[in-house]
Amino acid sequence: MKPVTLKQIAEELNISVTTVSKALKDYPDVSLKTKGRVKELAATLNYKPNSFAVNLRTKESKTIGLIIPVIVHHFFANVIKGILSQAEKKGYLVIILQSNESYELEKKQIDLLLRKGVDGIIISLANDTVNYEHLNEVIARDKSLIMFDKIAKTVNCSKVIINDRLAAYKATQHLIDTGCKKIAHFRGSLLPQNSIDRFLGYRKALEDNNIPYDPSIVYICECADKSFKEGEQNAIKLLEEHNDVDGIFINTDLVAIGAMSALQNAGVRIPEDISIVGFSNWFMSSVISPKLTTIDQPGFLMGKTAFKQLYKEMKTQKKNKPVKYKQIELGTELINRESTR
């Protein structure tokens, strides 16, 4: 069946299309009697407003884009939930795309969202994103852009982050405070800013406690979709190359759980022989044995905050007012469980 139009309602009631439109919007210059007749007939005919026509009139698509590196990831799943919880309240549709940690795919997805006419974009960068022209293009087209978690410091837009360096410092300091003397680090890829900052926080904690930095006990985990396997592989390497390590600070919980699995299979006791601190506070970290000590990264709150800032900026731009970009920093917390002494 074809959708019911304002014209059909107007003809049925023998009034103008303008009057029907005003009645449905509760304009004060339309009588209560006419409003009642119009709304009753609209309900009977199951009239639905033409969203495309509304979008043309308001110059809004009521759609935003969200680009994340991986969807099957506890942290990003929570971010999505946070964004959707706010978008639904404001009547926005969210197009969710996965860059799969690919710069080339990320560029194509930005182009796709711009061609779709989204009102704004929220993004966490792919690991190998090294050029930011596609992001600057979003801003050049007067579209709102919010970055979160993995960001580019040189792109002039609002960002929602945690203090990765401080959080990593806390994690490493906890290992030192509980008696660890030789602490390894399983870090993320070389490029993402959050991976860099977590490494720097680890190194600063060592320095402040007069523990020599040893680059040979820093292991890189490249692939988010192979995190568990990389955790296992790096743990085995660590045992082969440095069996005197007594603590590990690990970049994400899934890598940490993989490492714990390999260490336990090799007869290493956790935390008696090696203490481990993860990062993110996945659900799994609280149900494995021993339960994983970790840094709580507030994904749901980050998603909510990112959408609220995007919405605020979209409304400001619609009024042709200058947007004041913000860097919003959310707090983190060390969750002390059983994987540390």
N, C-alpha and C positions, 0 to 999 in steps of 0.2 A: 504493500500500500504506500502511496505517496504521502509525504509528511503534510500535515495540515498547515495552512498559511494564514497570516493575518487577514489577507484579502477574503478568504473563505469565511472567516468569522464575521468580518464586516458585512459581507453580502447577506449572510444568514440573518443578521440583526438589523440590516438596513441602516448601517451607520458607516462613517468613514474609517479607513485604515488607520489614520492618525488617532482617532478616538479610541480604537481598539488598543493600539500601542500604548497610549497614555493610561488607559484603564488598567492594563496589565502591570504598569509600573506605578500605579497608585498616585497619579498626578492629581493635585488638589482641584484643578479646574474641570474635572469630570465628576458627575454626580455619583453618589453612593449607589443609586439604583442601577445606573448604567454599568458601573464597575462590577456589581453583583451579576448582572446578565452576562457580561463579557467573560468573567472568570468562571461562571458556571458552564457556559458553552465550551470554553477552552478546555476545561476539565473533562467534559463529556466526550469531546473529540480527541482527547489526549494530545493537545497541542504542546509542542516543544519548541522553544526559541531556536532560531537558526544561528548556531554558534559562529559559523563562518562569517555571516553578515555582521554579527555583534563585534567580532574581532576586527573586521574591516573598519567599522565605525569608531571603535575605541583605540585602534592601532595597537592592539595587544593580541598575542596568540594564546595567552594563558597556558603556555607550555615552556618548560625549561629543559635544558640538557644537563645530564650528569655523566661525566667520563671518569671511570675508575680503572686502575691497572688490572685488578682481578675481582670477580664477583664472589667466587667461592673462597672467602677469607673472612674470618670472624670479625676483624676490625672493620673492614669495608661493608660487611653485611649490616653491622650496627650503624654505620654512617648512613647507609641507604634508609634504614628504618627511621632514623632521626629526621632525614630530609623529607621522606614521605609523610611523616606525622604532621609536619608543618605545612607542606604543600597542599595536602588534602583540605586543611582548614581554610586555606586561601583560594581554593578552587583551581589549583594548578595541576596540569598533567606533567609527569616527569618521564623523559625519555632517557633510559639508562643504557649506556654503552660501555663495553669493556675494551680497553686498549691492548690488553694482553702484554703489557710492558713494552709496546712497540711505538717508537716515535713516528714512523711512517703511518701506522694505522691511526694514531692519535690525531695527526694532521688531517687525514681524510674524514675522521669523525667530527672534528671542528668544522670543516667545510660543509659537511652534511647538515649539521645543526644550524649553521648560518643560512643555508639554502632553505631549510624547513621554516625559517623565520622565528626561531625560539626567542623568548624575551630576555633570557640570560643563560649563563653556563656556569656550572660548578665542576671543578676538575682537580684530581690528584694526578700528578705527572707520571708518565711511564719512566722506568729506570734509565732508558737510553735517550731521553729527550735532552738534546744539547743546544737546540736552536729554538728561539721563542717567537719567530715571525708570525706563526699561526695564532698565537695567543694575543700578540699585539694587534692582529687583524680584527679580533673580536672587539677590542677596545676602540679601534679606529672606526668601527661600524656602529658605535654608540650602543653596544650591547653590554650589559652588566656581566662581569667576570669575577668569580670568587675561587681562589685556590685554597686547598687544604692538605694537610699532612705533607705530601711531597710537593714542594713549591719551588718557584724560581724567584729569587730575591730581586732580580733586576726588572721584573715585569711590574708595571705600575697599576696594581689593583689591590683589592682587599684580600686578606689571607687569614685563615683560621688554623692555628698551629698549637703544638705544645712546645715546651722548652726541652727539646730532645737532648741537648748537651747536659742540662742540669739533671734530667731523669737518668741518663746513663751514668753520670757522676754518682748519683745516689745509689744506683745498683752496684757499681764497683766498690764504693765506699762500704756498703753493707757487707760485701765479701771480705774486705780488709778487716772490718770491725769484728767479724766472726772468726778471724784467725787465718785467713788465706794469705799466702806469701808469694805465690807465683800464679798469676791470673791471666788466662787466655781470653781472647775475644773472637766470637764468631760474628762477623759484621755482614751488612748487606753490600750491594753493588757499590762501585766506586763513585758513581755520579750523583745519586739522589742526595739532596741536602740533608734529609733526616738521617741517612746512613752515615754521612760525613760527621754530622753533629754528635751522633751517638758514639762514634769512634773517638772524637775529640774529648767527649766527656769521660770516657774510659781512660784515655791517656792522661788527662788532667788529674784524675783521682790517684793514679799511680804516682805521678810527679809530686803531688801534695803530700804523699805518704812515703816519699823517698824510696819508691820501688822502681828499679830500672825498667824502662820500656824495652820490650823484646819483640821486634816485628815478625820473628819466626813463629810466634804463637798467636798471630792474628790471621784468621782464616776467612775467606770470602765465600758468601752464599749468593749466587747470582739469580736463581730462578724461583719466583714466588710459588709457582705451581709444583716445584720439586723440593720444597722446603724441608719436609720430613726426611727425605732421602739424603739431601745435602747435610742435614744435621747428623745423620748416621755416619756418612762418609767422612766428614770432618772430625768427628769424635774418634773414629778408628785411626785416622792419620795422626791425631793428637797423641793417642796412646803409643803409636809406633815411634813418633819423633820426640815427644816430651812427656815421658811417663811420670815426671815429678810435678806436673801442674796440679794444683789443689783447688782451683776455682775457675769458673768460666762465666763470663757475661755474654749472653747470646741475644742477637738482634731482634728475634721474634719468638713467640712461644712455640710455634710449630717446629721450628728448627731445634729449639731446646728439647722438645719432646722426642724428636728423632735422635738427638745426641744422647739423651738419657736412656733410650732403648738400647742403643749400641753399647754404651758403657756398662749397663746392667748385664747385657748378654756376655760381655767380656769379664764379668766378675767384679767390676768396680762398684763399691758401695757409695750410695748417694744419701746423705752428705758426708759420711765419715771419711771417704777417700777424696772425693771431689764435690765441692758445693757448686750449685748452678742457679743463676738468676736469669729469667727470661724477660720478655717485653711484650706487652699488649693486654694480658689477663684474659686469654681465651677461656671459654667454658671448660675445655678439656684440661686446662692447667690445674683446676680445682678437683678433678676426679681421678687423675692418674695417681700412681703410687711410686715414690712419695709425691705428695702434692707440690706443685712448682711455685717457688718464690718468684715474683714477677713485678713489673711496673704496670700499674693500671692505666691504660690509655682510653680516655672517655670518648669512644666512637659515636655513641648515640647523641651525646651532647654536642659533639663536633658537627654532626649532621644537622641538628636543630639550629645551631648557631650559624652555620654556613647559609642555610636557607633564609633565616631571618635577616641576615645582612644583605643577601641578594635581593630579597623582597624590598627592603628599605631603599636600596640603591635603584632598583627598577622604578619605584614610585617617584624618587627624586628626579631621575632622568626624564620621566614622563612630564614632569612639571617644568622641564627645561632649566633646572637648577643645577649648580655644580655639585658633583659627588665628592664627599670627603672619604678617601680610602683609609681603611683601618687594618692594623695587624692585631688580631684578637688572640691572646694566649690563654689556653686553658690549663688548669692544674693537673698534675699527675700524683700518684701515690705508690709507694712501695708496699706490696702485699706480701707479708712475711709468712711463708708456709714451711714445708718440711724439707725442701731441697737444699737448704742452707743450714749450717750448724747453729 
